[in-house]
Amino acid sequence: MGSWRRWVLAPALLLVVLAACDAIYEDQVGLWDWHQEYIGKVTHAVFQTASGKKRVIVATEKSVVASLNLRSGEIFWRQVLEESEPIDGLQVALGKYAVSLSRGGSLRSFHLPDGSLIWETSLYTSPSPAQLFLLPSDDLLVLKQGIVYVVSSADGRLLWTADLLDERLAQTSLSFEGKNIYVAGFSGSSIALFRIDASTGAFTTLKTTEPLNPSSFVLSSGVFAALDTQGDIVTGLMEGEVVELQKTSLATLLDSPVSSAQLLPDKIPGGCVLSTDGGSIFVLGLDKKGVEVLQQIQGPAVVSNSIVLDGTFAQSFLQRVNSKEIRVRVLSGKEWIETAEETVEVDPNKGGVQKVFMNAYIKTDRSRGFRVLIVGQDHSLALLQQGKVVWSREEALASVVDTLTAELPLEKAGVSVAEVEHDLYEWLKGHVLRLKSTLMLATAEEQTALQALRLNNADKTKMTRDHNGFRKLIVVLTSSGKLFALHTGNGGIVWSRFIPELSTKGSLKLYPWRIPHKHVDENPVALVLGSSHDGTGFAAWVDMLTGSVQETLALPYSVKLALALPLVDSSERRLHLLIDDQNKAHLYPTSDESLSLFEKYMQNVYFYIADKGAGQIEGYNIKSQIDSGEEGGLVFLSQKIWSVLFPKDSETIAAITTRRADEMVHTQAKVLGNRDVWYKYLNKNMVFVATVTPQDSRVGAANPEETWLVAYLIDSVTGQILHRVSHAHAQGPVHAVFSENWVVYCYFNVRNHRHEMSVLEVYDKSADGKDVLQLMLGRYNASVPFSSFSPRNLEVKGQSYFFPSTVRTMSVTFTARGITGKQILVGTIGNQVIALDKRFLDPRRSADPTPMEREEGVIPLSEGLPVFPQSYLTHAARVEELRGIISVPARLESTCLVFAYGIDLFFTRTAPSRTYDSLTEDFSYALLLITIVVLVVAIAVSMVLSQRKELREKWK
């Protein structure tokens, strides 16, 4: 009997699987998807121009080591390291290895031409900062809190180590002079000085002639310099066992009184850089005689690294002339005289300069030239050379934190004759090539031309709407405070806007402020909110089509939560409530019309605030308006009406998710195979909460018998727990998606050492027994307002499945009217996006479905969820450090747009139930027309022949 069932169910399962799979041909890749690679904000850079390709090796905040083309800025290769271990140092050794030092103590060597890993050494495991240096012998030196490691750059062998002090050193500095290595650092509040033999590691602790408690210090070529608390600069030559200190008054040295100053950590051989409160930069020379001023730079400046130039050293200083120009000054020689000066026009939308890296080169006329690599305040990377910007990279796109989409404007009537003729020519050319390709008559050159025509289709990048709703703008907000608008056609940047006030805010969010429907001549506007831990916030209103900032507002409070209300004023601005850290509600826009609208709706406003650290969720409603006082605007008091407290010793909040506010639901009824009707519980106030045991989150570290996950469904209006289910032997991290009446969440099963996905579907049994007329006209349909206070008889169905991959993030597809089936979009540990059909997560699946269930499309039960090669939306591309996936409905019901972001960006579109409402873009209209013409001709010829035959028959 079991064998018979297997043979019967296998074909059914195969048909379902084939229907769930959707693949594209190789030549279709890139037609409607795009992939962009980034590296993040650069923290270290080393130029490599001696031989071969001119390149610059960089390390970034995203733990990326990359090689960039010095002429174009393109990526030769990149290696993405552990996200939790920032890169502390980068060096190029032996002219062929790029060596990086990670925060966890991993020292890695990469081959310069292709980026392949040559060797890897682990020096320590504590996650504290360290420094990486290249010795004159081309060996590598790592300095970490007073411990010195010297490693061979050829094979990664540890040559020697020196533990300088039992106590750890802080704010260490290091310099080389001959065969000696000099180290200084804070030991408590005092300075500790050491001299180390570079070949053996033997060290000597140096003493000073008097105690020293400086505010800042540097080492340069065996000379120690520090600023003491009395405003004097103290110097000493580190030759003997006792360092003779010399004091020089800063006021005397600089010929002007100085209230505060600081020695910068920038390395200048034989000198140091001093910054004063007035913004001036002084280059100081250090030698046996003491200290002297070599150069003064008026105004704030950013100092680059120093380079060897004709036996001496050179360094560049960048200053902002105005919002559009940067002055680059190069100082070199023993006297640090000015060697070169250039003024470069730059984009004012990039903010200030944060880091500078300099390199020298020989021009075609054999004179000396300089190039500088600058890192902007907006995380951008640019190369300046010969007074102009050679190339620029928008690396802020590697740190997207939030996204919105905007509809493009309607196409204006009136097109020139030339455009019509050009479009007609391209249309005819494309269809002729498609026809020849379909009939397999196209040559290789014509196939190449056809593919180029597909990829470079001008319609994809038009700045107007298309009838299918595929052309949109994706507005992304980055952690640097810069906004970008990306065209869905090719990912091109339509506009960018840097808002400096947002760069200092820790929490950034985007909200739709105005989406015009009646006023079609107006542009959509987004609200950008930023909050910081100092109790302040910032708001900006940005035009989503042009990027212009319409208004900014400094908030005297930190925004804990922002609520987009279902209310719009006469100008179609959506009302928002901003909840501050005292749980007061601030209404925007601050107009009499907004206040009037809100007062009518105020009794229906409920919100909740979750404190994961305290393990509690609290629900609030709006009580009354209060006098705004100094805060300004429209301020309302809120009152707590319920709270849910989880026991800290057994449960910690791991995940919270809700339904999407603008989700469309086609129908509340679900018709089963036996013609029964189940009614979905469509409560927009329902919140999914997952808690786990507070144990070690590392996989394999927890005891299976002491771990569990508890899933809650909570009504955020009343605080009622609608459902609770526990999963034994489970731990986080937990990822969840909520759509319609179901929740899908993923976690790790400690006992089985596998990831699991569970599904909960909630049905309203109080609607049973209602006929179709009551469903259409009565209270049991999706369009009727829902009340959380109405008693409901709920039934929850659940099921769990194994999932074959670690999950980084999850999302779900959304379509224009909610008719099309759903897909779960899963971001895997491999940084790819999988589209998983929701039918595989049906809690009604069983090992032996009934005939009616098979007719309905219920898939036979299996313990695991299948992942097919065709399920990968990203194909062969990888979205490194994948953090988020968003789904945007197109105007076509069958299709939705998918945007994934991490260090990289990826965009595509998917049809969960296939494109049942449109023809494919490759459909050959020319072949269809020829077929119709041939049929018409054949019919006409047949009619003529038939008439002639009948006439002959009659004459007989």
LINFENCOR-V748754 format. One record per residue. N is the residue number from 0. SS is DSSP state (@ for helix, = for strand, . for the rest). Layout:
n=[N:N]
ss=[SS:SS]
This chain:
n=[0:1:2:3:4:5:6:7:8:9:10:11:12:13:14:15:16:17:18:19:20:21:22:23:24:25:26:27:28:29:30:31:32:33:34:35:36:37:38:39:40:41:42:43:44:45:46:47:48:49:50:51:52:53:54:55:56:57:58:59:60:61:62:63:64:65:66:67:68:69:70:71:72:73:74:75:76:77:78:79:80:81:82:83:84:85:86:87:88:89:90:91:92:93:94:95:96:97:98:99:100:101:102:103:104:105:106:107:108:109:110:111:112:113:114:115:116:117:118:119:120:121:122:123:124:125:126:127:128:129:130:131:132:133:134:135:136:137:138:139:140:141:142:143:144:145:146:147:148:149:150:151:152:153:154:155:156:157:158:159:160:161:162:163:164:165:166:167:168:169:170:171:172:173:174:175:176:177:178:179:180:181:182:183:184:185:186:187:188:189:190:191:192:193:194:195:196:197:198:199:200:201:202:203:204:205:206:207:208:209:210:211:212:213:214:215:216:217:218:219:220:221:222:223:224:225:226:227:228:229:230:231:232:233:234:235:236:237:238:239:240:241:242:243:244:245:246:247:248:249:250:251:252:253:254:255:256:257:258:259:260:261:262:263:264:265:266:267:268:269:270:271:272:273:274:275:276:277:278:279:280:281:282:283:284:285:286:287:288:289:290:291:292:293:294:295:296:297:298:299:300:301:302:303:304:305:306:307:308:309:310:311:312:313:314:315:316:317:318:319:320:321:322:323:324:325:326:327:328:329:330:331:332:333:334:335:336:337:338:339:340:341:342:343:344:345:346:347:348:349:350:351:352:353:354:355:356:357:358:359:360:361:362:363:364:365:366:367:368:369:370:371:372:373:374:375:376:377:378:379:380:381:382:383:384:385:386:387:388:389:390:391:392:393:394:395:396:397:398:399:400:401:402:403:404:405:406:407:408:409:410:411:412:413:414:415:416:417:418:419:420:421:422:423:424:425:426:427:428:429:430:431:432:433:434:435:436:437:438:439:440:441:442:443:444:445:446:447:448:449:450:451:452:453:454:455:456:457:458:459:460:461:462:463:464:465:466:467:468:469:470:471:472:473:474:475:476:477:478:479:480:481:482:483:484:485:486:487:488:489:490:491:492:493:494:495:496:497:498:499:500:501:502:503:504:505:506:507:508:509:510:511:512:513:514:515:516:517:518:519:520:521:522:523:524:525:526:527:528:529:530:531:532:533:534:535:536:537:538:539:540:541:542:543:544:545:546:547:548:549:550:551:552:553:554:555:556:557:558:559:560:561:562:563:564:565:566:567:568:569:570:571:572:573:574:575:576:577:578:579:580:581:582:583:584:585:586:587:588:589:590:591:592:593:594:595:596:597:598:599:600:601:602:603:604:605:606:607:608:609:610:611:612:613:614:615:616:617:618:619:620:621:622:623:624:625:626:627:628:629:630:631:632:633:634:635:636:637:638:639:640:641:642:643:644:645:646:647:648:649:650:651:652:653:654:655:656:657:658:659:660:661:662:663:664:665:666:667:668:669:670:671:672:673:674:675:676:677:678:679:680:681:682:683:684:685:686:687:688:689:690:691:692:693:694:695:696:697:698:699:700:701:702:703:704:705:706:707:708:709:710:711:712:713:714:715:716:717:718:719:720:721:722:723:724:725:726:727:728:729:730:731:732:733:734:735:736:737:738:739:740:741:742:743:744:745:746:747:748:749:750:751:752:753:754:755:756:757:758:759:760:761:762:763:764:765:766:767:768:769:770:771:772:773:774:775:776:777:778:779:780:781:782:783:784:785:786:787:788:789:790:791:792:793:794:795:796:797:798:799:800:801:802:803:804:805:806:807:808:809:810:811:812:813:814:815:816:817:818:819:820:821:822:823:824:825:826:827:828:829:830:831:832:833:834:835:836:837:838:839:840:841:842:843:844:845:846:847:848:849:850:851:852:853:854:855:856:857:858:859:860:861:862:863:864:865:866:867:868:869:870:871:872:873:874:875:876:877:878:879:880:881:882:883:884:885:886:887:888:889:890:891:892:893:894:895:896:897:898:899:900:901:902:903:904:905:906:907:908:909:910:911:912:913:914:915:916:917:918:919:920:921:922:923:924:925:926:927:928:929:930:931:932:933:934:935:936:937:938:939:940:941:942:943:944:945:946:947:948:949:950:951:952:953:954:955]
ss=[.:@:@:@:@:@:@:@:@:@:@:@:@:@:@:@:@:@:@:@:.:.:.:.:.:@:@:@:.:.:.:.:.:=:=:=:.:.:.:.:.:=:=:=:=:=:=:=:.:.:.:.:.:.:=:=:=:=:=:=:.:.:.:=:=:=:=:=:=:.:.:.:.:.:=:=:=:=:=:=:.:.:.:.:.:.:=:=:=:=:=:=:=:.:.:.:=:=:=:=:=:=:.:.:.:=:=:=:=:=:=:.:.:.:.:.:=:=:=:=:=:=:.:.:.:.:.:.:.:.:=:=:=:=:.:.:.:.:.:=:=:=:=:=:.:.:=:=:=:=:=:.:.:.:.:.:.:=:=:=:=:=:=:.:.:.:.:.:.:=:=:=:=:=:=:=:=:.:.:=:=:=:=:=:=:=:=:.:.:=:=:=:=:=:=:=:=:.:.:.:.:.:=:=:=:=:=:=:.:.:.:.:.:.:.:=:=:=:=:=:.:.:=:=:=:=:=:.:.:.:.:=:=:=:=:=:=:.:.:.:.:=:=:.:=:=:=:=:=:@:@:@:@:@:.:.:.:.:.:.:=:=:=:=:=:=:=:=:.:.:=:=:=:=:=:=:.:.:.:.:=:=:=:=:=:=:=:.:.:=:=:=:=:=:=:=:=:.:.:.:.:=:=:.:.:.:=:=:=:.:.:=:=:=:=:=:=:=:=:=:.:.:.:.:=:=:=:=:=:=:=:=:.:.:.:.:=:=:=:=:=:=:=:=:=:.:.:@:@:@:.:.:=:=:=:=:=:=:=:=:=:=:.:.:.:.:.:=:=:=:=:=:=:=:=:=:.:.:.:.:=:=:=:=:=:.:.:=:=:=:=:=:=:.:@:@:@:@:@:=:=:=:=:=:=:=:=:.:.:.:.:.:.:.:.:.:@:@:@:@:@:@:@:@:@:@:@:@:@:@:@:@:@:@:@:@:@:@:.:.:.:.:.:@:@:@:@:@:@:@:@:@:@:@:@:.:.:@:@:@:@:.:.:.:.:.:.:.:.:.:.:=:=:=:=:=:=:=:.:.:.:=:=:=:=:=:=:.:.:.:.:.:=:=:=:=:=:=:.:@:@:@:@:@:.:.:=:=:=:=:=:=:=:=:.:.:.:.:.:.:.:.:.:.:=:=:=:=:=:=:=:.:.:.:.:.:=:=:=:=:=:=:=:.:.:.:.:.:=:=:=:=:=:=:=:.:.:.:=:=:=:=:=:=:=:=:=:=:.:.:.:.:=:=:=:=:=:=:=:=:.:.:.:.:=:=:=:=:.:.:.:@:@:@:@:@:@:@:@:@:@:@:@:@:.:=:=:=:=:=:=:.:.:.:.:=:=:=:=:=:=:=:=:=:=:=:.:.:@:@:@:.:.:=:=:=:=:=:=:=:=:=:=:=:=:.:.:.:.:.:.:=:=:=:=:=:=:=:.:.:.:.:.:.:.:.:.:.:=:=:=:.:.:.:.:.:=:=:=:=:.:.:.:.:.:=:=:=:=:=:=:=:.:.:.:.:.:.:.:.:.:.:.:@:@:@:.:=:=:=:=:=:=:=:=:.:.:.:.:.:=:=:=:=:=:=:=:=:.:=:=:=:=:=:=:=:=:=:=:.:.:=:=:=:=:=:=:=:=:.:.:.:.:=:=:=:=:=:=:=:=:=:=:=:@:@:@:.:.:.:.:@:@:@:@:@:@:.:.:.:.:.:.:.:.:.:.:.:.:.:.:.:.:=:=:=:=:=:=:=:=:=:=:.:.:.:=:=:=:=:=:=:.:.:.:.:.:.:.:.:.:.:=:=:=:=:=:=:.:.:.:.:=:=:=:=:=:@:@:@:@:.:.:.:.:.:.:.:.:.:@:@:@:@:@:@:.:.:.:.:.:.:.:=:.:.:.:.:@:@:@:=:.:.:.:.:.:.:.:.:.:.:.:=:=:=:=:=:=:.:.:.:.:.:.:=:=:=:=:=:=:.:.:.:=:=:=:=:=:=:.:.:.:.:.:.:.:.:.:.:.:.:.:.:@:@:@:@:@:@:@:@:@:@:@:@:@:@:@:@:@:@:@:@:@:@:@:@:@:@:@:@:@:@:@:.]
